[in-house]
Amino acid sequence: MSSLSDFSATSIDGKPIDLSSYDGKVVLVVNTASQCGFTPQYQGLQELYDTYGEQGFEVLGFPCDQFGNQEPGAEDEIAAFCERKFNVTFPMFSKIEVNGDNAHPLYQWLKDQQSGLLGREGIKWNFTKFLIGRDGSVIDRFAPTTKPSKISKDIEKALA
């Protein structure tokens, strides 16, 4: 598989989504958690979505409970939390694993395309971000500590 459009995922409300529906868009894929020190980044992610959405930008949130049990809730609880606390309107997906034998195929591909710090392939923590271009290929990977606002210039360049 060589682009985002080669994958599918399940939406947070249980519907299968073919990620080819994002063809031609710039996409930021993020593994999320509701009880993490980085959880306030939901606000920044929503601001990016609000700012660039009409220009063909999407944020795709993938809840993950692999780091410190920081996403213990069920999908309906996660969705309600995101909407209530951060007014999230960007697409959220069902809880997945991002590392190990049961890692979602999308994340296996993302890690293969952009290894992390010092070549580290695995996802280090919640809110690791992958920027994907209009052609479906990975442009860059951003650490959990990278605030969404710091990605604006990269998004603008990809949208141009």
N, C-alpha and C positions, 0 to 999 in steps of 0.2 A: 504494500500500500504506500502511496506516495503523496497523498494530499488529504486535507481535512474531509473532502467530499467522499473519501473511501470508507468513512466510518458512520456508525449510527449509535444512538444512545437513547436512554429512556428519560422522558421529561419528569420533573418532580411530581407531576400528577399521574404518572404511569403510562403515558403515551409514547410509542416508539417514534423517534425523530431521526430522519435521515439527514446527516450533517451536510449533505450536498445542497440542502435548502439554504445554506449560507454561502454558496458559490458566488464569487464576485464581490464579497464583502471582506472587510478587514475585521478580524476576530481576535478577541483576547480571551483565552481559556484560562480559568483560575480554579484551583482546588480550594474549597472554602471550609470554614468551620464556625459554628455559632458561639463557642465558648473559648476562643483563642485570644491572645493578646493582640493579634492583628485583625480581629473581627471588625473593628471600626473602619477598616478599609472598604467594607461594603459601601459606605457613604461615598468614598472616592471613586469606586467602580461605577456607582450609579451616576455620579457627576460626569464621568467620561461618557457613559451611555447617553445621558441627556444632551451633552455637548455635541457629540459626533454621530449619534444614531441616524440622523436624517441624511448624513453624508455617506452612509453605507458601512457603519461600524456596529459591531455586536460584542457584547460581553456574554460569555457562557460560564455559568457557575456550576461547579461539580463538588457538592459536599463530600467530605471524606473524614472518616473517624480513625484513621491510622496513626494520628499524632496526639498522644496524651489523652485519648478518649474525649476529644474536644467537640465532637459532633455526635452525641449519643442518641439524639432524637430520631423519630420517624420522619418520613418525608413531609407529612402534613404539618408537623410541628416546626420543621425547618422552614417551610414555605411561610407559615404564619409569622414566625420570628422575623424573617427577612423583610416581609411586608410591613409588619407592625413597627419594628425598630428602625429600619433603614429605608422604607418605601421602595424596596427593590422591585423594579419592573422588567429588568433584563431576564432572559431565559435561565432558569435553574433546572438542574437535572437531578435524577435520583442519586442516592449516595453510592459512591464507588470506592474502589481501592486504587491507589496510584502507584504503589510499589509492591514487589513480591510476585508470587506465582499467579495471584488472582487480580493483578493490575488490569484495569480496563484497557482494551486494545488501543484506544486513542492515546492513553498515557504511555503505553509501551512505545508507540510511534513518536510521540512528542519528545520523550527522553532520548530516543535514538537520534532524532534530528538536532536537538540542542542539549548537549550535556551540561551539567551544572559546574559549579566552582571546582577548579583544578581537575576538570574532566569527570567529576562525579556524576554518574548517570542517574541515580535515584533522586526522588523528590525529597528535599531536606525537611520541609515543614509546610503547614497550611499557607495558602495565599502565594504560592509560586505561580508565576504568570508566564504564559506563552503568547506572543504576538504572531498572528498568522496573516499573511498577505492576501490580496484579492485572488491570487492564483492558487490559494490553498496550501502554500508552503510556509514553513516556520521561518519567521524573520529573526526573532530573538527570544531569549528566556530572561526573566527578571526574578530576582530573589524575593522571598517573603517580606524582607525589610524595605523593598522598593515601594514607595508610596505610589498609588495610581496616578497622582498628578505629575509625577516625574516621568511618566510614559507618554505624556501628551505630544511631545515633539516627534516621537517615534510613530505615533498613531497618525499625526498630520502628514508626515512624510509618506507613510504607507497609503494614505487616502489620496494623495496628490496624483 
